[in-house]
Amino acid sequence: MLNAASLTTSYLRNLMDAEPLAALQALTAVHSYMTAIMAPHVHAARTRGDTWHEIGHALNVSRQGAFNRFAGTSADHPQLF
């Protein structure tokens, strides 16, 4: 059974071959969307006392990378659609 991730990956691979700039635009949109989805979870982790180091580790980035990406983001759930 195909899932959303495999369909998206397949679509982006095909798009990359045919239209690399369009693929970059699509990836930028996906990245922004995922950041918006993660922000409330990062806020919840900070609220419960998790450190930027722990959050960075969970995101596979440095403490500073996590801080730079999420410090000051809204705690509200993002408008996704």
C-alpha positions, 0 to 999 in steps of 0.5 A: 500500500502506498502512503503519502510519504512514498507518493510525495517522494515519487512525485518530487523525484519525477519533478526533479528530473523534469523541472528542477526549479519547480521541485525546489519550490515544492520542497520549500513549501513542504519545508515551511509546512513541516516547520509550522507543524513542528512549532507547537510541539517544540513549544510544548517540549519547552513548556515541559522543561526540555532543553534546546539541546534535547529538542535539537537532538530529537530534530537531528540538528544542533541546539543552536539550530533548533533555537534559531529555527523555533525560538519565538515561534507562535505557540498557537497551532498553525493555519495549515489549510 
